[in-house]
Amino acid sequence: MISKTGNELPVGFAMELAADLDAMDIFADMSENEQQVWIDGARRMNTRDEMREYVRSIGRSAR
């Protein structure tokens, strides 16, 4: 999966986004710069649980 910025998403991040449709919709509506911040953060996740919680936080950040 490739973001609007043209950067490839980390695989775990893309998988968790696919599993959380609300987070995916929010991510898709973000500006390129906002997406890049989230992508960079995803690259710092070390476990699947960390990534899952990170993706869930996308939804919480939009509230």
PDB file of N, CA, C and O in Angstrom:
ATOM      1  N   MET A   1       0.853  -1.174   0.000  1.00  0.00           N
ATOM      2  CA  MET A   1       0.000   0.000   0.000  1.00  0.00           C
ATOM      3  C   MET A   1       0.899   1.237   0.000  1.00  0.00           C
ATOM      4  O   MET A   1       1.905   1.284   0.708  1.00  0.00           O
ATOM      5  N   ILE A   2       0.535   2.212  -0.783  1.00  0.00           N
ATOM      6  CA  ILE A   2       1.325   3.432  -0.908  1.00  0.00           C
ATOM      7  C   ILE A   2       0.452   4.616  -0.501  1.00  0.00           C
ATOM      8  O   ILE A   2      -0.707   4.714  -0.903  1.00  0.00           O
ATOM      9  N   SER A   3       1.023   5.509   0.299  1.00  0.00           N
ATOM     10  CA  SER A   3       0.284   6.683   0.759  1.00  0.00           C
ATOM     11  C   SER A   3       0.267   7.766  -0.312  1.00  0.00           C
ATOM     12  O   SER A   3       0.888   7.629  -1.366  1.00  0.00           O
ATOM     13  N   LYS A   4      -0.456   8.847  -0.022  1.00  0.00           N
ATOM     14  CA  LYS A   4      -0.506   9.983  -0.948  1.00  0.00           C
ATOM     15  C   LYS A   4       0.874  10.586  -1.162  1.00  0.00           C
ATOM     16  O   LYS A   4       1.132  11.201  -2.196  1.00  0.00           O
ATOM     17  N   THR A   5       1.764  10.412  -0.183  1.00  0.00           N
ATOM     18  CA  THR A   5       3.100  10.975  -0.292  1.00  0.00           C
ATOM     19  C   THR A   5       3.991  10.153  -1.222  1.00  0.00           C
ATOM     20  O   THR A   5       5.104  10.562  -1.549  1.00  0.00           O
ATOM     21  N   GLY A   6       3.490   8.992  -1.642  1.00  0.00           N
ATOM     22  CA  GLY A   6       4.282   8.125  -2.501  1.00  0.00           C
ATOM     23  C   GLY A   6       5.153   7.160  -1.718  1.00  0.00           C
ATOM     24  O   GLY A   6       5.868   6.348  -2.304  1.00  0.00           O
ATOM     25  N   ASN A   7       5.096   7.245  -0.395  1.00  0.00           N
ATOM     26  CA  ASN A   7       5.883   6.348   0.440  1.00  0.00           C
ATOM     27  C   ASN A   7       5.116   5.062   0.687  1.00  0.00           C
ATOM     28  O   ASN A   7       3.905   5.072   0.908  1.00  0.00           O
ATOM     29  N   GLU A   8       5.837   3.966   0.645  1.00  0.00           N
ATOM     30  CA  GLU A   8       5.219   2.686   0.940  1.00  0.00           C
ATOM     31  C   GLU A   8       4.983   2.593   2.440  1.00  0.00           C
ATOM     32  O   GLU A   8       5.836   2.968   3.244  1.00  0.00           O
ATOM     33  N   LEU A   9       3.806   2.087   2.802  1.00  0.00           N
ATOM     34  CA  LEU A   9       3.476   1.936   4.211  1.00  0.00           C
ATOM     35  C   LEU A   9       4.168   0.703   4.776  1.00  0.00           C
ATOM     36  O   LEU A   9       4.291  -0.305   4.079  1.00  0.00           O
ATOM     37  N   PRO A  10       4.622   0.764   6.026  1.00  0.00           N
ATOM     38  CA  PRO A  10       5.128  -0.454   6.660  1.00  0.00           C
ATOM     39  C   PRO A  10       4.029  -1.528   6.620  1.00  0.00           C
ATOM     40  O   PRO A  10       2.853  -1.220   6.814  1.00  0.00           O
ATOM     41  N   VAL A  11       4.409  -2.766   6.372  1.00  0.00           N
ATOM     42  CA  VAL A  11       3.437  -3.841   6.187  1.00  0.00           C
ATOM     43  C   VAL A  11       2.508  -3.973   7.384  1.00  0.00           C
ATOM     44  O   VAL A  11       1.293  -4.072   7.212  1.00  0.00           O
ATOM     45  N   GLY A  12       3.054  -3.977   8.588  1.00  0.00           N
ATOM     46  CA  GLY A  12       2.224  -4.122   9.784  1.00  0.00           C
ATOM     47  C   GLY A  12       1.234  -2.982   9.926  1.00  0.00           C
ATOM     48  O   GLY A  12       0.101  -3.188  10.362  1.00  0.00           O
ATOM     49  N   PHE A  13       1.650  -1.797   9.566  1.00  0.00           N
ATOM     50  CA  PHE A  13       0.773  -0.622   9.625  1.00  0.00           C
ATOM     51  C   PHE A  13      -0.370  -0.784   8.633  1.00  0.00           C
ATOM     52  O   PHE A  13      -1.528  -0.546   8.977  1.00  0.00           O
ATOM     53  N   ALA A  14      -0.056  -1.184   7.411  1.00  0.00           N
ATOM     54  CA  ALA A  14      -1.086  -1.387   6.389  1.00  0.00           C
ATOM     55  C   ALA A  14      -2.065  -2.474   6.810  1.00  0.00           C
ATOM     56  O   ALA A  14      -3.270  -2.338   6.600  1.00  0.00           O
ATOM     57  N   MET A  15      -1.561  -3.548   7.402  1.00  0.00           N
ATOM     58  CA  MET A  15      -2.431  -4.635   7.839  1.00  0.00           C
ATOM     59  C   MET A  15      -3.370  -4.194   8.951  1.00  0.00           C
ATOM     60  O   MET A  15      -4.551  -4.542   8.946  1.00  0.00           O
ATOM     61  N   GLU A  16      -2.854  -3.439   9.893  1.00  0.00           N
ATOM     62  CA  GLU A  16      -3.700  -2.974  10.991  1.00  0.00           C
ATOM     63  C   GLU A  16      -4.709  -1.936  10.508  1.00  0.00           C
ATOM     64  O   GLU A  16      -5.842  -1.914  10.988  1.00  0.00           O
ATOM     65  N   LEU A  17      -4.321  -1.085   9.576  1.00  0.00           N
ATOM     66  CA  LEU A  17      -5.279  -0.147   8.992  1.00  0.00           C
ATOM     67  C   LEU A  17      -6.404  -0.903   8.292  1.00  0.00           C
ATOM     68  O   LEU A  17      -7.571  -0.529   8.401  1.00  0.00           O
ATOM     69  N   ALA A  18      -6.049  -1.967   7.574  1.00  0.00           N
ATOM     70  CA  ALA A  18      -7.056  -2.757   6.873  1.00  0.00           C
ATOM     71  C   ALA A  18      -8.031  -3.414   7.841  1.00  0.00           C
ATOM     72  O   ALA A  18      -9.185  -3.662   7.495  1.00  0.00           O
ATOM     73  N   ALA A  19      -7.566  -3.693   9.050  1.00  0.00           N
ATOM     74  CA  ALA A  19      -8.412  -4.322  10.054  1.00  0.00           C
ATOM     75  C   ALA A  19      -9.250  -3.305  10.825  1.00  0.00           C
ATOM     76  O   ALA A  19     -10.208  -3.681  11.500  1.00  0.00           O
ATOM     77  N   ASP A  20      -8.905  -2.040  10.733  1.00  0.00           N
ATOM     78  CA  ASP A  20      -9.615  -0.977  11.464  1.00  0.00           C
ATOM     79  C   ASP A  20     -10.092   0.052  10.443  1.00  0.00           C
ATOM     80  O   ASP A  20      -9.397   1.022  10.140  1.00  0.00           O
ATOM     81  N   LEU A  21     -11.288  -0.181   9.924  1.00  0.00           N
ATOM     82  CA  LEU A  21     -11.783   0.657   8.826  1.00  0.00           C
ATOM     83  C   LEU A  21     -11.960   2.121   9.226  1.00  0.00           C
ATOM     84  O   LEU A  21     -11.774   3.011   8.396  1.00  0.00           O
ATOM     85  N   ASP A  22     -12.315   2.381  10.476  1.00  0.00           N
ATOM     86  CA  ASP A  22     -12.432   3.771  10.922  1.00  0.00           C
ATOM     87  C   ASP A  22     -11.081   4.471  10.851  1.00  0.00           C
ATOM     88  O   ASP A  22     -10.981   5.590  10.348  1.00  0.00           O
ATOM     89  N   ALA A  23     -10.050   3.812  11.351  1.00  0.00           N
ATOM     90  CA  ALA A  23      -8.704   4.391  11.312  1.00  0.00           C
ATOM     91  C   ALA A  23      -8.246   4.564   9.864  1.00  0.00           C
ATOM     92  O   ALA A  23      -7.604   5.559   9.529  1.00  0.00           O
ATOM     93  N   MET A  24      -8.575   3.594   9.006  1.00  0.00           N
ATOM     94  CA  MET A  24      -8.175   3.701   7.605  1.00  0.00           C
ATOM     95  C   MET A  24      -8.843   4.902   6.946  1.00  0.00           C
ATOM     96  O   MET A  24      -8.194   5.636   6.201  1.00  0.00           O
ATOM     97  N   ASP A  25     -10.120   5.108   7.208  1.00  0.00           N
ATOM     98  CA  ASP A  25     -10.822   6.261   6.632  1.00  0.00           C
ATOM     99  C   ASP A  25     -10.220   7.574   7.110  1.00  0.00           C
ATOM    100  O   ASP A  25     -10.036   8.508   6.330  1.00  0.00           O
ATOM    101  N   ILE A  26      -9.916   7.633   8.396  1.00  0.00           N
ATOM    102  CA  ILE A  26      -9.324   8.855   8.959  1.00  0.00           C
ATOM    103  C   ILE A  26      -7.955   9.095   8.333  1.00  0.00           C
ATOM    104  O   ILE A  26      -7.634  10.220   7.949  1.00  0.00           O
ATOM    105  N   PHE A  27      -7.152   8.043   8.231  1.00  0.00           N
ATOM    106  CA  PHE A  27      -5.823   8.158   7.635  1.00  0.00           C
ATOM    107  C   PHE A  27      -5.923   8.618   6.178  1.00  0.00           C
ATOM    108  O   PHE A  27      -5.153   9.475   5.744  1.00  0.00           O
ATOM    109  N   ALA A  28      -6.853   8.062   5.437  1.00  0.00           N
ATOM    110  CA  ALA A  28      -7.016   8.414   4.023  1.00  0.00           C
ATOM    111  C   ALA A  28      -7.408   9.877   3.840  1.00  0.00           C
ATOM    112  O   ALA A  28      -7.063  10.488   2.829  1.00  0.00           O
ATOM    113  N   ASP A  29      -8.122  10.439   4.803  1.00  0.00           N
ATOM    114  CA  ASP A  29      -8.556  11.833   4.715  1.00  0.00           C
ATOM    115  C   ASP A  29      -7.494  12.828   5.178  1.00  0.00           C
ATOM    116  O   ASP A  29      -7.685  14.038   5.052  1.00  0.00           O
ATOM    117  N   MET A  30      -6.387  12.334   5.708  1.00  0.00           N
ATOM    118  CA  MET A  30      -5.329  13.219   6.204  1.00  0.00           C
ATOM    119  C   MET A  30      -4.565  13.857   5.051  1.00  0.00           C
ATOM    120  O   MET A  30      -4.552  13.349   3.930  1.00  0.00           O
ATOM    121  N   SER A  31      -3.935  14.972   5.356  1.00  0.00           N
ATOM    122  CA  SER A  31      -3.031  15.600   4.384  1.00  0.00           C
ATOM    123  C   SER A  31      -1.786  14.722   4.232  1.00  0.00           C
ATOM    124  O   SER A  31      -1.537  13.834   5.048  1.00  0.00           O
ATOM    125  N   GLU A  32      -1.026  14.978   3.200  1.00  0.00           N
ATOM    126  CA  GLU A  32       0.210  14.229   2.984  1.00  0.00           C
ATOM    127  C   GLU A  32       1.152  14.358   4.173  1.00  0.00           C
ATOM    128  O   GLU A  32       1.773  13.378   4.585  1.00  0.00           O
ATOM    129  N   ASN A  33       1.258  15.551   4.720  1.00  0.00           N
ATOM    130  CA  ASN A  33       2.162  15.761   5.854  1.00  0.00           C
ATOM    131  C   ASN A  33       1.698  14.989   7.081  1.00  0.00           C
ATOM    132  O   ASN A  33       2.514  14.390   7.782  1.00  0.00           O
ATOM    133  N   GLU A  34       0.389  14.999   7.348  1.00  0.00           N
ATOM    134  CA  GLU A  34      -0.138  14.245   8.484  1.00  0.00           C
ATOM    135  C   GLU A  34       0.103  12.750   8.296  1.00  0.00           C
ATOM    136  O   GLU A  34       0.507  12.056   9.229  1.00  0.00           O
ATOM    137  N   GLN A  35      -0.145  12.264   7.092  1.00  0.00           N
ATOM    138  CA  GLN A  35       0.107  10.846   6.815  1.00  0.00           C
ATOM    139  C   GLN A  35       1.565  10.502   7.067  1.00  0.00           C
ATOM    140  O   GLN A  35       1.867   9.464   7.655  1.00  0.00           O
ATOM    141  N   GLN A  36       2.464  11.361   6.629  1.00  0.00           N
ATOM    142  CA  GLN A  36       3.889  11.072   6.790  1.00  0.00           C
ATOM    143  C   GLN A  36       4.280  10.989   8.258  1.00  0.00           C
ATOM    144  O   GLN A  36       5.112  10.162   8.630  1.00  0.00           O
ATOM    145  N   VAL A  37       3.693  11.830   9.090  1.00  0.00           N
ATOM    146  CA  VAL A  37       3.966  11.777  10.534  1.00  0.00           C
ATOM    147  C   VAL A  37       3.558  10.410  11.087  1.00  0.00           C
ATOM    148  O   VAL A  37       4.304   9.798  11.852  1.00  0.00           O
ATOM    149  N   TRP A  38       2.372   9.935  10.697  1.00  0.00           N
ATOM    150  CA  TRP A  38       1.882   8.636  11.172  1.00  0.00           C
ATOM    151  C   TRP A  38       2.734   7.493  10.618  1.00  0.00           C
ATOM    152  O   TRP A  38       3.018   6.531  11.333  1.00  0.00           O
ATOM    153  N   ILE A  39       3.140   7.589   9.360  1.00  0.00           N
ATOM    154  CA  ILE A  39       3.986   6.550   8.765  1.00  0.00           C
ATOM    155  C   ILE A  39       5.317   6.474   9.506  1.00  0.00           C
ATOM    156  O   ILE A  39       5.792   5.386   9.835  1.00  0.00           O
ATOM    157  N   ASP A  40       5.912   7.627   9.764  1.00  0.00           N
ATOM    158  CA  ASP A  40       7.185   7.653  10.485  1.00  0.00           C
ATOM    159  C   ASP A  40       7.031   7.045  11.871  1.00  0.00           C
ATOM    160  O   ASP A  40       7.902   6.307  12.331  1.00  0.00           O
ATOM    161  N   GLY A  41       5.920   7.357  12.534  1.00  0.00           N
ATOM    162  CA  GLY A  41       5.663   6.777  13.854  1.00  0.00           C
ATOM    163  C   GLY A  41       5.487   5.271  13.780  1.00  0.00           C
ATOM    164  O   GLY A  41       5.956   4.546  14.658  1.00  0.00           O
ATOM    165  N   ALA A  42       4.818   4.797  12.747  1.00  0.00           N
ATOM    166  CA  ALA A  42       4.594   3.353  12.590  1.00  0.00           C
ATOM    167  C   ALA A  42       5.916   2.605  12.462  1.00  0.00           C
ATOM    168  O   ALA A  42       6.037   1.467  12.914  1.00  0.00           O
ATOM    169  N   ARG A  43       6.885   3.232  11.857  1.00  0.00           N
ATOM    170  CA  ARG A  43       8.193   2.583  11.681  1.00  0.00           C
ATOM    171  C   ARG A  43       8.910   2.376  13.010  1.00  0.00           C
ATOM    172  O   ARG A  43       9.865   1.603  13.085  1.00  0.00           O
ATOM    173  N   ARG A  44       8.463   3.053  14.045  1.00  0.00           N
ATOM    174  CA  ARG A  44       9.080   2.904  15.367  1.00  0.00           C
ATOM    175  C   ARG A  44       8.407   1.830  16.219  1.00  0.00           C
ATOM    176  O   ARG A  44       8.862   1.551  17.328  1.00  0.00           O
ATOM    177  N   MET A  45       7.336   1.228  15.720  1.00  0.00           N
ATOM    178  CA  MET A  45       6.639   0.180  16.470  1.00  0.00           C
ATOM    179  C   MET A  45       7.415  -1.126  16.351  1.00  0.00           C
ATOM    180  O   MET A  45       7.900  -1.482  15.278  1.00  0.00           O
ATOM    181  N   ASN A  46       7.523  -1.835  17.478  1.00  0.00           N
ATOM    182  CA  ASN A  46       8.332  -3.051  17.504  1.00  0.00           C
ATOM    183  C   ASN A  46       7.534  -4.343  17.544  1.00  0.00           C
ATOM    184  O   ASN A  46       8.050  -5.398  17.177  1.00  0.00           O
ATOM    185  N   THR A  47       6.287  -4.275  17.982  1.00  0.00           N
ATOM    186  CA  THR A  47       5.488  -5.489  18.083  1.00  0.00           C
ATOM    187  C   THR A  47       4.128  -5.274  17.418  1.00  0.00           C
ATOM    188  O   THR A  47       3.712  -4.146  17.151  1.00  0.00           O
ATOM    189  N   ARG A  48       3.457  -6.388  17.163  1.00  0.00           N
ATOM    190  CA  ARG A  48       2.120  -6.313  16.565  1.00  0.00           C
ATOM    191  C   ARG A  48       1.156  -5.588  17.496  1.00  0.00           C
ATOM    192  O   ARG A  48       0.332  -4.793  17.044  1.00  0.00           O
ATOM    193  N   ASP A  49       1.256  -5.862  18.795  1.00  0.00           N
ATOM    194  CA  ASP A  49       0.377  -5.194  19.755  1.00  0.00           C
ATOM    195  C   ASP A  49       0.614  -3.690  19.781  1.00  0.00           C
ATOM    196  O   ASP A  49      -0.338  -2.913  19.855  1.00  0.00           O
ATOM    197  N   GLU A  50       1.875  -3.275  19.720  1.00  0.00           N
ATOM    198  CA  GLU A  50       2.187  -1.845  19.664  1.00  0.00           C
ATOM    199  C   GLU A  50       1.590  -1.223  18.414  1.00  0.00           C
ATOM    200  O   GLU A  50       1.028  -0.130  18.470  1.00  0.00           O
ATOM    201  N   MET A  51       1.709  -1.911  17.287  1.00  0.00           N
ATOM    202  CA  MET A  51       1.179  -1.384  16.032  1.00  0.00           C
ATOM    203  C   MET A  51      -0.345  -1.287  16.089  1.00  0.00           C
ATOM    204  O   MET A  51      -0.927  -0.299  15.640  1.00  0.00           O
ATOM    205  N   ARG A  52      -0.978  -2.303  16.636  1.00  0.00           N
ATOM    206  CA  ARG A  52      -2.443  -2.297  16.733  1.00  0.00           C
ATOM    207  C   ARG A  52      -2.905  -1.108  17.587  1.00  0.00           C
ATOM    208  O   ARG A  52      -3.845  -0.404  17.217  1.00  0.00           O
ATOM    209  N   GLU A  53      -2.257  -0.894  18.701  1.00  0.00           N
ATOM    210  CA  GLU A  53      -2.625   0.231  19.568  1.00  0.00           C
ATOM    211  C   GLU A  53      -2.323   1.562  18.878  1.00  0.00           C
ATOM    212  O   GLU A  53      -3.078   2.524  19.017  1.00  0.00           O
ATOM    213  N   TYR A  54      -1.230   1.610  18.145  1.00  0.00           N
ATOM    214  CA  TYR A  54      -0.866   2.818  17.402  1.00  0.00           C
ATOM    215  C   TYR A  54      -1.945   3.173  16.381  1.00  0.00           C
ATOM    216  O   TYR A  54      -2.343   4.332  16.268  1.00  0.00           O
ATOM    217  N   VAL A  55      -2.415   2.171  15.641  1.00  0.00           N
ATOM    218  CA  VAL A  55      -3.464   2.405  14.641  1.00  0.00           C
ATOM    219  C   VAL A  55      -4.760   2.817  15.325  1.00  0.00           C
ATOM    220  O   VAL A  55      -5.462   3.705  14.839  1.00  0.00           O
ATOM    221  N   ARG A  56      -5.083   2.184  16.444  1.00  0.00           N
ATOM    222  CA  ARG A  56      -6.285   2.592  17.181  1.00  0.00           C
ATOM    223  C   ARG A  56      -6.194   4.050  17.613  1.00  0.00           C
ATOM    224  O   ARG A  56      -7.206   4.749  17.675  1.00  0.00           O
ATOM    225  N   SER A  57      -4.990   4.502  17.909  1.00  0.00           N
ATOM    226  CA  SER A  57      -4.821   5.882  18.365  1.00  0.00           C
ATOM    227  C   SER A  57      -5.119   6.882  17.245  1.00  0.00           C
ATOM    228  O   SER A  57      -5.384   8.051  17.522  1.00  0.00           O
ATOM    229  N   ILE A  58      -5.079   6.441  15.993  1.00  0.00           N
ATOM    230  CA  ILE A  58      -5.453   7.324  14.889  1.00  0.00           C
ATOM    231  C   ILE A  58      -6.899   7.761  15.066  1.00  0.00           C
ATOM    232  O   ILE A  58      -7.222   8.939  14.913  1.00  0.00           O
ATOM    233  N   GLY A  59      -7.762   6.815  15.386  1.00  0.00           N
ATOM    234  CA  GLY A  59      -9.170   7.127  15.609  1.00  0.00           C
ATOM    235  C   GLY A  59      -9.380   8.032  16.801  1.00  0.00           C
ATOM    236  O   GLY A  59     -10.213   8.939  16.768  1.00  0.00           O
ATOM    237  N   ARG A  60      -8.621   7.784  17.857  1.00  0.00           N
ATOM    238  CA  ARG A  60      -8.763   8.628  19.057  1.00  0.00           C
ATOM    239  C   ARG A  60      -8.246  10.042  18.806  1.00  0.00           C
ATOM    240  O   ARG A  60      -8.746  10.996  19.402  1.00  0.00           O
ATOM    241  N   SER A  61      -7.257  10.187  17.938  1.00  0.00           N
ATOM    242  CA  SER A  61      -6.681  11.512  17.688  1.00  0.00           C
ATOM    243  C   SER A  61      -7.649  12.398  16.904  1.00  0.00           C
ATOM    244  O   SER A  61      -7.546  13.624  16.946  1.00  0.00           O
ATOM    245  N   ALA A  62      -8.582  11.782  16.196  1.00  0.00           N
ATOM    246  CA  ALA A  62      -9.530  12.545  15.369  1.00  0.00           C
ATOM    247  C   ALA A  62     -10.729  13.045  16.167  1.00  0.00           C
ATOM    248  O   ALA A  62     -11.524  13.836  15.661  1.00  0.00           O
ATOM    249  N   ARG A  63     -10.861  12.604  17.372  1.00  0.00           N
ATOM    250  CA  ARG A  63     -12.014  12.999  18.197  1.00  0.00           C
ATOM    251  C   ARG A  63     -11.797  14.322  18.856  1.00  0.00           C
ATOM    252  O   ARG A  63     -12.667  14.800  19.584  1.00  0.00           O
TER     253      ARG A  63
END
